[in-house]
Amino acid sequence: MRLRVEFTTEPFDLDEAPAHAVVAREVIEAAELDAVDVGPFGNTAEGRADAVLAAVDGLLRRTLDAGATRVSLQVNVLEEGQR
């Protein structure tokens, strides 16, 4: 099974990336995922279910420890061949 996760961390800071946003990027980029798109207002990653779920676990734990007050995420199951 393949999954796609979309997430944001808050609070936002348009002048400088907050520590929790930097941590989120580090976690997602270090994970064994097939596709990662990191942006200022939202982030998307996809891959095998076990890799995505492990990344989400790390993302939640580390961003909250780094000062995130809210983490919004959505996880979708991808159809075969869907990207």
VENGI-V636308 format. One record per residue. PHI is phi in whole degrees, -180 to 180 (NA if undefined). OMEGA is omega in degrees with one decimal (* if undefined). NEAR is the number of other C-alpha atoms within 12 Angstrom. Layout:
# VENGI-V636308
phi=PHI omega=OMEGA near=NEAR
phi=PHI omega=OMEGA near=NEAR
This chain:
# VENGI-V636308
phi=NA omega=176.3 near=18
phi=-113 omega=-179.8 near=25
phi=-127 omega=170.5 near=31
phi=-122 omega=175.9 near=33
phi=-117 omega=173.2 near=36
phi=-119 omega=-176.4 near=30
phi=-151 omega=170.7 near=33
phi=-139 omega=174.3 near=33
phi=-121 omega=-179.9 near=35
phi=-134 omega=12.3 near=28
phi=-81 omega=177.7 near=22
phi=-78 omega=171.2 near=22
phi=-146 omega=-176.4 near=16
phi=-78 omega=-178.8 near=12
phi=-84 omega=-176.1 near=7
phi=-150 omega=179.3 near=12
phi=-65 omega=177.4 near=20
phi=-67 omega=-178.3 near=23
phi=-55 omega=-178.2 near=23
phi=-66 omega=177.6 near=30
phi=-71 omega=177.4 near=38
phi=-64 omega=178.6 near=27
phi=-62 omega=179.2 near=28
phi=-58 omega=179.1 near=43
phi=-61 omega=179.8 near=33
phi=-60 omega=-178.3 near=19
phi=-63 omega=-176.1 near=29
phi=-69 omega=-179.3 near=37
phi=-69 omega=179.1 near=26
phi=-84 omega=-178.1 near=20
phi=-73 omega=179.8 near=26
phi=-87 omega=-177.8 near=21
phi=-109 omega=-177.1 near=27
phi=-85 omega=-177.1 near=22
phi=-145 omega=179.4 near=24
phi=-136 omega=175.3 near=28
phi=-131 omega=-178.0 near=22
phi=-107 omega=-179.5 near=25
phi=-138 omega=-176.0 near=19
phi=-71 omega=-176.1 near=22
phi=-119 omega=179.0 near=19
phi=179 omega=-175.7 near=23
phi=-137 omega=179.7 near=29
phi=-135 omega=175.5 near=33
phi=-147 omega=177.4 near=41
phi=-146 omega=179.9 near=37
phi=170 omega=177.1 near=32
phi=-60 omega=-176.5 near=24
phi=-54 omega=-177.4 near=23
phi=-64 omega=179.7 near=18
phi=-71 omega=179.3 near=28
phi=-66 omega=-178.7 near=35
phi=-65 omega=176.0 near=29
phi=-65 omega=178.5 near=23
phi=-65 omega=178.8 near=37
phi=-64 omega=177.4 near=38
phi=-59 omega=179.1 near=21
phi=-63 omega=178.9 near=24
phi=-59 omega=-179.5 near=39
phi=-63 omega=-177.5 near=31
phi=-62 omega=-173.5 near=21
phi=-76 omega=179.9 near=26
phi=-70 omega=176.8 near=33
phi=-65 omega=176.3 near=25
phi=-63 omega=-177.7 near=18
phi=-90 omega=173.7 near=23
phi=110 omega=176.2 near=22
phi=-63 omega=176.7 near=27
phi=-102 omega=178.0 near=21
phi=-157 omega=172.9 near=21
phi=-127 omega=177.7 near=29
phi=-105 omega=178.1 near=23
phi=-147 omega=177.3 near=22
phi=-135 omega=179.1 near=20
phi=-120 omega=179.3 near=22
phi=-121 omega=171.6 near=23
phi=-82 omega=179.2 near=21
phi=-91 omega=174.3 near=18
phi=-70 omega=176.5 near=11
phi=-55 omega=178.1 near=11
phi=79 omega=180.0 near=10
phi=-79 omega=175.0 near=13
phi=-136 omega=* near=17
